Amino acid sequence: HFKEGRHAEAADAYAAGLREIHGLSAQTASDDEAHVVFEAELVDAQASLASNRALALLKLERFEDAVSAADAALKAQPENLKALYRRGVARSRLDRLDAACDDLARVLRSEPSNRDAMRELRSAREKRKTASAAASGGSSATLSSGKKSAAAKKSKGLGGLYEDVEEARRRKKAAEQRAQEAKRRRHAEANAERVREGRATLSFADWSKAEEEAEKKKDEEAKARALSAERERDEKRRLDRLQANPEVVTIEQDDDLSDADIVRGYKTLADGRKTSYFHAEPDDHAARLLREASTGPCRVDGDDDTNNNTAANSANGRSASSSSLGDAGSARAENGQRKSASGSAWNAAGTTFEERNRTKVADEALRRHLGGVARDVAGVGRVRVHKVKKLAGEASVVIARGTPRYIFEYAATLEWEAAAGDRVATGSVSLPEISSTVCSGSYEQVPKHSSKSSTEDRALGDACLPALRAALDAAIADFVAEYRTCS
């Protein structure tokens, strides 16, 4: 009923609902948990119905009844803000201004952004102020003005935060229709003007588009003018500051520079180079200090010949000196020789962390071992790697605390073939992790048959692949053993 604007019927329906709730509450008297929950639901329903009845009575301007309905809602739920707001409005209409201000102020304490409560509270306070002025002997004109103001506000209705949503939608739709009608009238006037000027008329869509473009252009021009004016103001303020606080800059004359160069701030150095006045050329002492400061630690990659020569020279020197030391001295000399062979010439003791790139040596060795894999399969045939299709990775030797660590990380793709008499099966095998971190000696292998293989070829390949797997693991083990001899 309420949405359809039948407020009297809505008020009666809400009252009937309240009577039903009172009857249910009287019939169900118990202390069990289910009854407690049911009673709480009844209280919520009672507060909602009483608050909605107060709104319907406000629409009917039955303000005394609206206060009573709101009182009932607040008795059930003392903090019901809707009922509190509606009672405040009703009291304001009844000129119970102190009580109305109290109710509306309580609403704003809980909802500070409630604009409707703020508006009603402001109106109630103005009415109270006007009434106070009249009671203290204020002029009749002031009282009349206050009454007119109150009547005007009352005539605007009781719209607010809790009024019917449909009503707000209708107002919005009506405003849109009025705006559209005004736009249609402007379109008709524009076409009439075009006819008088002998030009063709425009459709509403084309005219609307032209209007929007004109408005957009107008806005852009206004923004440009505002920006230009702001820049002019900023420049004026800057010039005013300069005039108020002038700064004098003195430049010594340089005979080698033209007036134009001086204006630009150039100068000529002793070697004929032309640069800025702010450029400072360091003297010999400063230049030497800068060169020394820019020299930092760098990585040293010694070649095998240099390391071997260093180790040999060191060994010869220790042999000559150890002849006079006896057996214990010889043992210490040999131990020192082994340690010095682990590091470069600058790291003879091996106590400084050092890393040598050995990717080139490891690539050659691993490619050689993998490419040479071949094995006979008893009762079947022979399987071999006939091409190292892809090999990528890196290797290094790290010297830390006198101990060398041989690190490598590779991935490879190989092409294999298995032969038995006149039949040949082909395919590929991927080794995604040939790494020094694999300790089991068994490396991951992913074999595949050629897409053109027949059923018989696949059977031959399947019979030979276990032997190929074992041969590849053995080849990698041989590579690791050879790589560990690399210095």
C-alpha positions, 0 to 999 in steps of 0.5 A, spaced: 500 500 500 505 504 501 509 504 495 502 505 491 501 512 495 495 509 499 498 511 506 492 510 510 491 503 508 498 502 509 497 505 516 492 500 518 495 494 515 501 496 520 497 496 526 494 489 524 501 486 524 502 489 530 496 486 533 498 479 531 505 480 534 502 482 541 497 475 540 503 471 538 507 473 544 502 472 549 501 465 546 508 463 547 510 463 554 517 459 555 524 459 558 527 454 553 532 457 548 528 456 541 523 461 545 528 466 546 530 466 539 523 467 537 521 472 542 527 476 539 525 476 532 518 478 534 521 484 537 525 486 531 518 485 527 514 489 532 519 495 532 519 495 524 512 495 523 511 501 528 516 505 525 513 504 518 507 506 521 510 512 524 512 514 517 505 512 514 502 517 519 507 522 517 505 522 510 498 523 512 500 529 517 497 525 523 503 527 527 500 526 534 499 518 532 506 518 528 509 520 535 505 514 539 507 509 533 515 511 534 514 511 541 512 504 540 518 502 536 523 505 541 520 501 546 521 495 543 528 497 540 531 504 544 536 505 539 532 504 532 534 510 528 529 510 523 523 511 529 527 516 533 528 520 526 521 520 525 519 522 532 523 528 531 520 530 525 513 529 528 515 533 534 517 538 530 511 539 526 507 539 533 512 545 535 515 541 540 521 543 538 526 542 544 524 534 544 524 534 536 531 537 537 533 532 542 531 526 538 534 529 531 541 530 535 541 523 538 540 521 530 546 525 528 550 522 534 550 515 531 550 518 524 553 524 523 553 524 515 545 523 515 543 530 511 536 529 512 537 529 520 541 535 519 536 539 515 530 537 520 535 539 526 537 546 523 529 547 521 527 545 528 532 550 531 530 556 527 523 555 529 525 555 536 529 561 535 523 564 532 519 562 537 523 565 542 524 571 539 516 572 539 515 570 546 521 576 548 517 581 544 520 580 537 516 584 532 510 581 528 514 581 522 519 576 524 514 572 527 510 572 520 516 571 517 518 565 521 511 562 520 512 563 513 518 559 513 515 553 517 509 553 512 514 553 506 518 547 509 512 543 511 509 544 504 515 541 501 513 534 504 517 529 509 522 527 504 528 524 507 533 518 508 527 513 509 522 516 504 519 511 499 525 509 494 520 509 488 518 516 490 525 518 489 525 514 482 519 518 480 522 525 481 528 523 478 525 520 471 520 527 471 527 531 472 530 527 466 523 528 462 523 535 463 531 536 461 529 532 455 523 536 453 527 543 454 533 540 449 527 538 444 525 545 444 532 548 443 532 543 437 526 546 434 528 553 435 535 551 432 532 548 426 527 554 425 533 559 425 536 554 420 530 554 415 530 562 416 537 562 414 536 557 408 540 552 411 538 544 411 535 542 418 538 537 422 536 531 425 535 531 433 541 526 434 546 530 429 544 536 433 545 533 439 552 531 437 554 538 435 551 541 441 555 536 445 562 538 441 560 545 442 560 544 449 566 540 450 570 545 445 567 551 450 569 547 456 576 546 453 577 554 451 575 556 458 580 551 461 585 554 456 584 561 458 584 559 466 591 556 465 593 562 461 591 567 466 594 563 472 601 562 468 600 570 467 599 571 475 605 566 476 610 570 472 607 577 475 609 574 482 616 572 480 617 578 477 615 582 483 619 578 487 625 579 483 624 587 483 623 586 491 629 582 492 634 584 486 640 579 485 647 582 482 651 577 479 658 579 477 662 575 471 670 576 470 671 578 463 675 573 459 679 575 453 678 569 450 671 569 450 666 573 446 660 576 449 655 571 447 659 566 450 659 570 456 652 570 456 651 563 455 656 561 461 662 558 457 669 558 459 676 556 455 680 551 459 688 551 458 688 545 453 683 549 449 677 546 450 670 550 452 666 548 457 661 551 463 663 556 468 661 550 473 666 545 470 672 544 475 678 541 472 682 536 477 690 538 479 695 532 478 694 530 485 687 530 485 687 526 479 692 520 482 687 520 488 681 519 483 685 513 479 687 510 485 679 510 488 676 507 482 681 501 482 677 496 485 677 488 486 676 484 480 675 477 478 682 473 475 681 468 470 688 465 470 689 460 464 692 453 465 699 454 463 700 460 468 697 456 474 701 450 472 708 454 471 706 457 478 705 451 481 711 448 478 716 454 480 713 453 487 714 446 488 721 447 485 723 452 490 720 448 496 724 442 494 730 446 494 729 449 501 726 442 504 732 438 503 735 441 509 729 440 513 728 433 514 722 428 513 717 433 517 719 439 513 719 435 507 711 433 509 710 440 510 713 442 504 709 437 500 702 439 503 703 446 502 705 445 494 698 441 494 694 447 497 698 452 492 696 448 486 689 449 488 689 457 487 691 462 482 698 465 483 695 471 487 691 465 492 697 461 493 694 459 500 687 458 497 684 461 503 681 467 499 674 465 495 676 464 488 672 462 482 674 460 475 670 459 469 671 452 466 665 452 461 669 451 455 673 445 457 667 442 460 663 443 454 668 439 450 669 434 455 661 433 456 660 433 448 665 428 447 663 423 452 656 423 450 657 423 443 661 417 443 656 413 447 654 406 443 652 399 446 651 392 444 644 389 446 644 382 447 640 378 442 637 385 439 642 389 436 646 395 437 644 402 440 648 409 439 648 416 440 649 419 433 649 426 434 649 431 440 643 436 437 643 441 443 648 442 449 647 448 453 650 450 460 656 452 464 661 450 469 666 453 474 671 451 479 671 454 486 676 455 491 674 456 498 678 455 504 683 451 500 678 446 497 676 446 490 669 445 488 667 442 481 660 445 479 657 444 473 649 445 470 648 442 463 642 440 459 642 436 453 638 433 447 641 427 443 639 423 437 640 416 437 639 410 433 638 402 434 640 397 428 638 390 428 640 387 421 637 392 416 632 395 420 634 402 424 630 405 429 631 413 430 629 418 436 631 423 441 633 423 448 633 429 453 637 430 459 634 436 462 639 436 468 646 434 468 648 437 474 653 437 480 648 436 485 645 430 482 649 425 487 645 418 485 649 417 478 642 416 475 640 422 471 633 424 468 632 422 461 626 423 456 627 418 450 622 419 444 621 415 438 621 419 431 614 421 429 615 417 422 617 410 426 613 404 424 610 399 430 616 395 428 621 400 429 618 402 436 619 395 438 626 395 436 627 402 440 624 400 446 628 394 447 634 398 446 633 404 450 634 401 457 641 399 455 642 407 452 640 409 459 645 405 462 650 407 457 649 415 458 649 415 465 656 411 465 658 416 460 656 422 464 660 419 470 666 418 466 665 426 464 665 428 472 671 424 473 675 427 467 672 434 470 675 433 477 682 433 474 681 440 471 684 445 475 
